[in-house]
Amino acid sequence: MADKNKKPLGIRPKLTALILSFTALLLAVIWFLFVVFLDNFYKQAKSNEIKAAARVVESMIDGSNEDLSTEMNEISAASGASLVVVKFNDAGTETMYLSAVMQKSLLSSAPNVKSILKRLFENGGELLHVVEHETPPGVRRLDGINYQYLLYAETVKHESGPAAIIICVPLASVDTTRTTITQMLIIVSIVFVVFAFVISRVLANVLSKPLEKLNVSAKDVGTPKYKKMQGSPGCRETAELNDTLERASEEIEKVDGLRRELIANVSHDLRTPLTLISGYGEMMRDIPGENTPENIQNIIDEAEHLNRLVNDVLTLSKIENGMDKLELSEFNVTAELKALISRYSALRAAEGYTLQFDYEREYVITADEIKLMQVFYNLINNAITYTGASAHVGIIQTETEHDKKAFLRFDVTDDGDGIAPENIPYIWDRYYKENRTHKRADVGSGLGLSIVKGVMELHGGKYGVISEVGKGSDFFVEIPLERE
């Protein structure tokens, strides 16, 4: 059974192993090509060489015999090849032009030339193959081994008539060459392995040292001890990772601060109604005459506030955990919102608040009616809480379009103090307060905007706020008119 606590190899040994493996593979391919295919490479090179010589001779056949002989002798001297040019006249007789170097050659024998011509015609006018021949005269025989020649012959047609070109070049034994190359390959292989090992260690140090520093820093991410890595990052990816860790540390610290604030705020909001309910109950029990309708109503109001807080916390938790599902239905959203505003106006009229709803026509949409009404309730309640001296809240319904998709937009405006630009990205967080000081909401739970965000994301809609300090805020939501 594998050890789960066993750590994988570090970047240094892995990189070293990879580079050495690549070097070994490269050397193995080189060894294979040189050792196995050396004979084929050599014979192919010789074939190309004598074919090129044949092209040169062919181009000079219609010239003077002296020029042809001179060129053949030059080719023979340069490559050690023997050349024969045979011209055929009308009478069928042959005229032969021989290179100067003909001794010790396969072509030094006239019968051999005639035999080659016969095979050339039988082969369709072109012949290329390796021929083994007995030891040439004057050459000491070695262990009875015959010598090899590469023979090339072809027929050509020119103005002066048909002709045949025969070129024969001796093939040297590659055994000595193979031995020399093998010795060189051994030296080159050793040098390559040492070089690869050194390079791998250098690269491993260049890459691993910054990562080791980042690893040390990453252990303190989200704590006051965290410090961004200084100095050379090694490469672009390491520098980007360093910046990512810095941003992550900042976000973790921010989230941790919000978490502590959330715990404090929830504790405060739970403790306050419980304390008031307990206080009013004890007062009504212990003090004669305090069992009044006003005190009983206070207990009921605080219980309702506590119930709203608990319900909002549960709702937000379900949304954030993906447990809350939409129950879609068709309904007249304009009529429902108008009824909600009417009920809210009746409750707040005594306090001097006015709510104005502007719309051009009524819309029937497909959405979760209960959750959407909760969104409107939270936005209106938020506007009432932060509106200015006019105590006026405006609700506007319009139709808009984004990326060729239609949306129904609702703007809820107030003329309060507004929100500073740097704080706008955080107002959708739980219990976020611009002055970072929590105060108990009059009728809300402090989670209203977070619920708005969650419900709109479930509907695939949009949400946002347009605000300017000293001029109030415009909170808006946009609901898709056609669901995909």
Summary of the structure (lengths in Angstrom):
residues: 484
radius of gyration: 48.3
end to end distance: 50.0
largest distance: 154.0
contacts: 1339
relative contact order: 0.07
helix: 53%
strand: 19%
